[in-house]
Amino acid sequence: MMDQYALVTGAGKGIGRSMVILLAQKGYNLLLVSRSESDLIALSAQIKANFHVKTDYLAIDLSGAGVALRVFDWAKNLNVPVSVLINNAGHGAWGNFDELDLSAQTGMMHVNMNALTELSYHFIPLLKLQQRAFILNVSSTAAYQAVPTLAVYAATKAFVLSFSRALRYELKETPVSVSCLCPGPTDTGFAHSAGMDALAELAAKFNMTADEVAAIGIKGMFNKKAEIVPGFLNKLSAAAATCSPKSLIERVTAGLYKH
């Protein structure tokens, strides 16, 4: 892997950071993208101290228009062979749709959907040049049902899952394998950033660690799995959501995430 590169968005914290460490262990050179430059500096230093791989980073907010092209241009100008693209960046907002700030929600839509889609579009031609290449899009178990008080977030993650499956089919005759990771509650700080501190005690009962989710996600990606749902309870809830009446699932989720 000495000449292969992986680009990871949302690399500074949580699942993204854990994925970066795993890829470094496998010998991948790394292109790290995140909002926080301090997180990227610390992570780059850790990688350089512990692994014989190269790292470059770009501190950028993916919620802006045209940002995905700036990320692509940055990576292309480095003139390195990118064979893994992990679209991990994303965030949520908890509350009734009409009571949350609209600009915050449209910004979330841009990061969770638009940036992921645009990055995939720009990088696919480069990925096709490799003998084998991978795209891993990070969704959520929220993709499997509507979630009152997480209405926009769940809808964006449903988009990621649907888009990933369609893209996987379109690219099946190419060197590029597309997978979608759908984690459930994970101890990453997501709940705090989404304003869900009131549900912290409930979430703690079901949380997986970022390292656990990342390990399952990376393994599933390299095994070319279409959908990767970490954890037995998460698999069970995803299966239940797909075969139960939608109105029942919405009542259940509304009760769990009551604002």
N, C-alpha and C positions, 0 to 999 in steps of 0.2 A: 504493500500500500504506500510505499515511500513517495510515489509521485501522484497519489490520488488525494483529492480535496473534498471535504464535506462543508457545505454552508448551512448554518443553523441560525434561524431567527429566534428571538426571545431567549438568547443563549446565556444571558447573565445570571438568571435565577431559575429555581424550580426544576421542572422536568427538562427544560432546554439545557440547563447547566449540567445536569446529570448525564444527558445524552452526549454532550461534548466530551466529558471525561471518558465515557465508554468508547467513543470513536477514537479518542487519543490512544487509549489502551490497545485498540485494534490497528494502530499505525496510520490513521488518517491525519493528514494535515488539515487545518481548520480555518474557516472563514467565519468569524463570529459577528452577529448582528444583534444589537439590543439598544434600548433607549439610554441606559445608564453607562457612561464611559468608565466610571469608577469600578463598576462590576466587571466590565470587559477587561480593564487593566489588571485587576486582581486575578481573574480567571486565566488570562494569558500568561501571567507570571507563574501561576500554579502549574499550568501545562508545560511551560518551558523548563520548569524545575524538575518535573517528574517524568516527562516523556520526550522521546527523540523525534518530535514532529514540529512542523512550522505552524505559526499562527499569525493571522492578520485580523484586525477587527475594524468595524465601522459602527460608531455610535449615531443612531438615527431613529426618529420617531416614525413608525410606519403608518400613522394615521393620516398623513398628508397626501395630497394629490401628487402623482408623479414620483413618489418616493421609491416605489418598486423598481422603476427604471434607473434611478440613481444607484440603488443597490446592485443591480445587474451591471451597470457601466463600471462601477468600482471593481467588481469581481472580474469582469472581462478585461479590464486594463491591467490586472495583475498577471494575466496570461497564464493561468494555471488550469489543469484539467479537473473540473468539478464533476464528480460522479455521484454525489449524494446531495440532495436538497431536502432539508427538513423545515417545513413551514410550521413552526411551533408558536410563534408570537400570537397572543390573543388576550382578551380580558373580558370582564363581564360587569353588569350593573344590576343591582337587586332593587326591586320596587315595582309598583304599578306603572305601566308604560306611560300614562298621561301625567304622572307625578314626577317622573325623572327628567333631567335636563335633556332636551332633544339633541343638542350638539354633541353631548357625551355619547348618546346612543348611536348617532350617525358615525361618529369617530370609531366606536366599537365595531360597527358594521364594516367600515373601511379596513381596519386591521384584520378582523376575523375572516373577511371574505375577499374584498377587493385586492388587498396586498398579496394574499395567498394566491389568488387567481393570476394576477399580473406576474408575480415571480415565477410561477409555473410556466406561464406562456413564454417569458423571456428566456428561461433556462433550458427548456426542453430541447431546442436545437443543439445546445452544447452537450447536454446529457446524451443525446443520440449518437454523439461522436465517440462515446466510450464503449468498451467491450461489454460492460454491464453497468447499469446506473439505477438509482433509486430515488423516488420521491416519497417522503413520509409527511402526510398532512395530519395535524393534530386536531381532532374534533373533541367529542365528549359524549358520555352516555345521555346527555341532554338532547342529543341529536335524534333520539328514538321516539320522542314525544314532545308535545307542547308543554311548556312549563310556565304557568301563571306566576308573575313577579320576576321571572327571568325570560320574558316573552321574546325580546329581541336576541338575547344571547343564545337561547335554545334554537331559534330560527336560523341564526348564523351557523351554528354547528350542524344543523340538518343540511344546510347548503354544502358545508365542507364534506360531509359524508357522501351526499349524492354526487357532487362534482368529482370526488376522488374515484368513486366506482365507475362513473362514465369515462373519465380520463384513463383509468386502468384498462378498460376495454379497448379504447381507441389506440392505445400504445402497446397492445399485447404482442404485436408482431415486431416490435422494436426492442432495443436493449434496455429500455426503461421500464422498471416495475413500479407501480403506484400502490401504496398502502395507506390506510387511514387508521390512526390510533384514537380510540374512544375511551379515555379514562373516566372513572367515576370520581368521587371526592378524593382529593390528593392534598397532602400537607405541603403546600407551596406558597401560601400567602394569598392565594386567589380570593378566598372568602373575605379577607380583610380589605383587599383592594376593591372588591365588588360591593363593599358596604354591608357584608353579611355577618358581622361580628356577633349579632344576636343568635346566630345559628351555630356558633363555634362548638358548643358542647355537643350538639347533635352530630355535627360533621366529624368530630373527633372519634366517634364510635365506629365510623365506617372508613376513615381516611386510610389510604395507602401512602407510602413514602414516595417522594419523587424518584429516588433511586430504583425502587421496585418497578414503578411504572415505566421509567426509561429503559430498564433492562428488558422488560417484556416487549416494549415498542421496538427497540433496536433489533432484537432477535426476530420478531415478527416481520420487520422490514426486510432483513436479509434472507428470511425464508419465503419472501414474496407472498405474504398473506394479504388478502384483500382488506379485511377488517380485523382489528386487534383490540379486544376488550379485556383489560387486565382485571383479574380477580373474579372469584366465583360469584360473589353477590352482584357484582356489576354485570356479569354475563347473564345472570338470572333476571335482573331487572330489565336489561335490554330485550331479552327474549319475551318477558311478560308484556312489555310495552308494545311489541309488534303483534301480539296475538290476542290482546285484550281490547274491549271496547274503548275507543278514544275518550269518551266522556268519563268513564271510570278512572282511567289513568290520569286525566286532568284533575279530577277531584282529589285523587291521592297525592299528586305532586303539589297541588295548591295547598293541601293540608301540611305537607312537609316544609314547604317554603313560604308559609304564611308570613306576610309582611307586618 
